[in-house]
Amino acid sequence: MQLHLSHVALSQIAGYISIGCWMVVGFPQLYENHKRKSGDSVALTFLFTWFFGDAFNLIGAILQKLLLTVILIGLYHCVMDVAIISQTFYYRFTRTHHLDEEVAPLQPQQQARSPSRREVYQFRIKEFFEILGELFGVCVAGVVVYYVASQFQNENNDEDDQMELRLLPQIFGWISALLYLGARIPQIIRNHKTRSTEGLSLSMFCFSVMGNVTYCLSILLYSTKTKYLIVNLPWLVGNGGTFLFDFSILAQFYFYRNSGN
């Protein structure tokens, strides 16, 4: 197997890895909500702001005629956002209507033993290596998908379209960037108030970081021409700028690691 690693090829590989991350990113939280039969741990303001950010991102990317991988990622974001929001409302609705039935059987049960520090530490170590393995698997899958896709396409991308600055898509792109930057703040505040990240999926935020890194790389590896970077600046700011907030939430997982689980 021979890979022709031009700048376009590297951009596409990063894009496919990013798509892989975003295809996976929502499922850990969906599973966590399903396991707990609750969506209370995720701030609704966070979910809705993230959704509207994704929606504006998708519209702007289509209008700006950005890379196909960027558009596909935006589309998948919206689908996954709707799935998580729908699940969250479902569990909140069912809990409200069946609260009396659920409380009664729980009253006579003994309180579960809290895990020891050692047990929590072992769980975190196991979880870390599982997530690391999943991230590595997505990276390998991205390279394989690129190789397969490259057999059926050429690298003749229309660079002129991606270098042309259009007002409307730029407006959508910057609105999306601002929404992305503000989306994590409600979740960070909620975690701080409860002093817990219980019910949140650590995997979701790890894949979010990886997805954003490779998303930005897919843009930067394609070209570093000034005009191209200006055209793509809203998407670079919107995705790259969330690193600080995502790492803040990851830090909360560490500092509140003995709370719940």
Order of alpha helices (4+ residues) and beta strands (2+ residues): alpha-alpha-alpha-alpha-alpha-alpha-alpha-alpha-alpha-alpha
